[in-house]
Amino acid sequence: MSKEFEELSFDEEEEEVEEEIISKTPEKSKTPGSKKISVYFQSTIGPSPKQEKLVVATDAPIGDIKYTVSQIFGLPPDEFHLSHAGRTCDSDDVLEDYGVEDGDTILLIPVSTAG
């Protein structure tokens, strides 16, 4: 062995380290009341109607859903509203505020015709 290695010494004693393990998994779901449903989004904008099926959380904000749908249909989000059962959905509300159920259809209507 070389002299360098002979001069090195190691402390044989191990220190006891008490660490508290912190779980990164939440104990409960952040949104215990939310459930996911399948909803059809139908565009009334353009020459032919298009329809897409999405799985969404009932407590999802309308604004977030509107953004996602705008990406799917290739429409600017400020040019349409979402409408369910004849009611125009407000971006600050959540989906469950409108009584949307599994299998329902939500329409994309142009801003100019929304009430």
PEVENTA-V236187 format. One record per run of one state. SS is the DSSP state (h for helix, s for strand, l for the rest). FROM is the first residue (numbers start at 0). TO is the last residue. Records with the same first field share a line. If there is no record, write none. Layout:
SS = FROM-TO / FROM-TO
//
This chain:
l = 0-1 / 7-34 / 43-48 / 57-59 / 73-75 / 84-85 / 88-92 / 98-103 / 113-114
h = 2-6 / 61-72 / 76-78 / 94-97 / 110-112
s = 35-42 / 49-56 / 60-60 / 79-83 / 86-87 / 93-93 / 104-109
//
